[in-house]
Amino acid sequence: MQTERELVKRCLWLLVAVLIGALAVAGCAKKTKVDTSKLEQSFQSADPKNKEYCDEAVTAAKKGDYAGTLAALYKLAGRAKLTSDQQLAIKDTIAQVQKVMTDAASKTSSDAQKSANDLKKSLPLKK
């Protein structure tokens, strides 16, 4: 028969496995797309350096690399001589990326909380 310590140890390993699985599922789940069409359109005839940063942001967004997308967008936003359309497109795209990241974090957090609650229910109660 298992000692209480061994049982707790197994349950903790089970919890770790469930959390890793939840994170993997959340990471591999259908990614919400960030609409970069307005951004791309506003930088079609931009100077080469601005176009380069725009292309970097779009490529990162399409790969689901939202941290890379934000980094490129912030570099782009710091550039001088942006039109009002370009500034608006950057702000809108940043807002979309932040929403996608927040939604993904919330889903992962709720999945982890559910897994922890399920594990608590499966543990034997001490009397």
Summary of the structure (lengths in Angstrom):
residues: 127
radius of gyration: 22.0
end to end distance: 17.8
largest distance: 73.7
contacts: 322
relative contact order: 0.15
helix: 77%
strand: 0%
